[in-house]
């Protein structure tokens, strides 16, 4: 049975100078730049702090901005270069990842999403 206690969920959100800090129920923290969406990028800190967790922690709704972001979307976008969610990696990481993904009939994005979900769930 798949219950909420078995899911990776958002517990809290913190705000830095240029990024969100999203604490998960696994005690891991995701950092997401405000540039993740145009509305977040152009928001004041007061507008950013006017938020609530939605769907029992599966997403965040920014009231003043009328903007929703989901944990699933953030994880999906780790492999999307246009979203600029960055992870520090060694220089040849993407070459290694691309080879592994090709050998396993995955796209780079699918591989990174799968690995990220497994990592934050552990």
Secondary structure, DSSP 4 states (H G I P E B T S, - for coil): ---GGGS--EEEEEE-SSEEEEEETTS-EEEEEGGGSHHHHT--HHHHHSEEEEGGGTEEEETTTTEEEEHHHHHHGGG-TTTT------TTHHHHHHHHHHHTT--HHHHHHHHHHHHHH-
